[in-house]
């Protein structure tokens, strides 16, 4: 397992736990929500570099996706 794979795994674990807590879901439902999200697809694609961000930063991206129905890129 590469360092990138491990980071993706850690962030995924953190986000599933947070989804369970915030959305009051069981583990299977939380996993399904995250694994089927565009956020997870971007996280799993190592070329995006999203796995280098913190779990809270990726969670904000996931929350925006849930809110707007798609990934939203904030302009700064």
C-alpha positions as a Markdown table, in Angstrom:
| # | Residue | x | y | z |
|---|---|---|---|---|
| 1 | Unk | 0.0 | 0.0 | 0.0 |
| 2 | Unk | 1.4 | 3.4 | -1.0 |
| 3 | Unk | 1.4 | 6.5 | 1.2 |
| 4 | Unk | -1.3 | 8.0 | -1.0 |
| 5 | Unk | -3.5 | 4.9 | -0.6 |
| 6 | Unk | -3.0 | 5.1 | 3.2 |
| 7 | Unk | -4.0 | 8.8 | 3.3 |
| 8 | Unk | -7.1 | 8.1 | 1.2 |
| 9 | Unk | -8.0 | 5.3 | 3.6 |
| 10 | Unk | -7.5 | 7.5 | 6.6 |
| 11 | Unk | -9.5 | 10.4 | 5.2 |
| 12 | Unk | -12.3 | 8.0 | 4.1 |
| 13 | Unk | -12.4 | 6.5 | 7.6 |
| 14 | Unk | -12.6 | 10.0 | 9.2 |
| 15 | Unk | -15.4 | 11.2 | 6.8 |
| 16 | Unk | -17.5 | 8.1 | 7.2 |
| 17 | Unk | -17.4 | 8.5 | 11.0 |
| 18 | Unk | -18.3 | 12.2 | 10.7 |
| 19 | Unk | -21.2 | 11.4 | 8.3 |
| 20 | Unk | -22.5 | 8.8 | 10.8 |
| 21 | Unk | -22.4 | 11.4 | 13.6 |
| 22 | Unk | -23.6 | 14.5 | 11.7 |
| 23 | Unk | -26.3 | 12.7 | 9.6 |
| 24 | Unk | -27.3 | 10.2 | 12.3 |
| 25 | Unk | -26.7 | 7.2 | 10.0 |
| 26 | Unk | -25.5 | 3.7 | 10.4 |
| 27 | Unk | -22.1 | 2.7 | 9.1 |
| 28 | Unk | -23.3 | 1.0 | 6.0 |
| 29 | Unk | -25.5 | 3.9 | 5.0 |
| 30 | Unk | -22.8 | 6.5 | 5.7 |
| 31 | Unk | -20.3 | 4.4 | 3.7 |
| 32 | Unk | -22.7 | 4.1 | 0.8 |
| 33 | Unk | -23.2 | 7.9 | 0.8 |
| 34 | Unk | -19.6 | 8.7 | 0.8 |
| 35 | Unk | -18.4 | 6.0 | -1.6 |
| 36 | Unk | -21.0 | 7.0 | -4.2 |
| 37 | Unk | -20.2 | 10.7 | -3.9 |
| 38 | Unk | -18.2 | 12.8 | -6.4 |
| 39 | Unk | -16.0 | 13.8 | -3.5 |
| 40 | Unk | -14.9 | 10.3 | -3.0 |
| 41 | Unk | -14.2 | 9.9 | -6.7 |
| 42 | Unk | -11.9 | 13.0 | -6.6 |
| 43 | Unk | -10.3 | 11.8 | -3.4 |
| 44 | Unk | -9.6 | 8.3 | -4.9 |
| 45 | Unk | -8.1 | 9.9 | -8.0 |
| 46 | Unk | -4.6 | 10.5 | -6.9 |
| 47 | Unk | -4.0 | 12.9 | -9.8 |
| 48 | Unk | -6.2 | 15.4 | -8.1 |
| 49 | Unk | -4.0 | 15.6 | -5.0 |
| 50 | Unk | -7.1 | 15.9 | -2.8 |
| 51 | Unk | -5.8 | 13.1 | -0.6 |
| 52 | Unk | -3.1 | 15.6 | 0.5 |
| 53 | Unk | -5.8 | 17.9 | 2.1 |
| 54 | Unk | -7.0 | 17.4 | 5.7 |
| 55 | Unk | -10.0 | 15.4 | 6.6 |
| 56 | Unk | -12.0 | 18.5 | 7.6 |
| 57 | Unk | -11.2 | 20.2 | 4.3 |
| 58 | Unk | -12.4 | 17.2 | 2.3 |
| 59 | Unk | -15.5 | 17.0 | 4.6 |
| 60 | Unk | -16.4 | 20.6 | 3.6 |
| 61 | Unk | -16.2 | 19.6 | 0.0 |
| 62 | Unk | -18.5 | 16.7 | 0.7 |
| 63 | Unk | -21.0 | 18.9 | 2.6 |
| 64 | Unk | -21.1 | 21.4 | -0.3 |
| 65 | Unk | -21.7 | 18.5 | -2.7 |
| 66 | Unk | -24.6 | 17.3 | -0.6 |
| 67 | Unk | -26.0 | 20.9 | -0.4 |
| 68 | Unk | -25.7 | 21.8 | -4.0 |
| 69 | Unk | -26.0 | 18.4 | -5.6 |
| 70 | Unk | -22.6 | 18.6 | -7.2 |
| 71 | Unk | -19.0 | 19.6 | -6.4 |
| 72 | Unk | -18.6 | 23.3 | -6.0 |
| 73 | Unk | -15.2 | 24.9 | -6.3 |
| 74 | Unk | -14.9 | 28.0 | -4.2 |
| 75 | Unk | -13.1 | 30.9 | -6.0 |
| 76 | Unk | -10.6 | 32.7 | -3.9 |
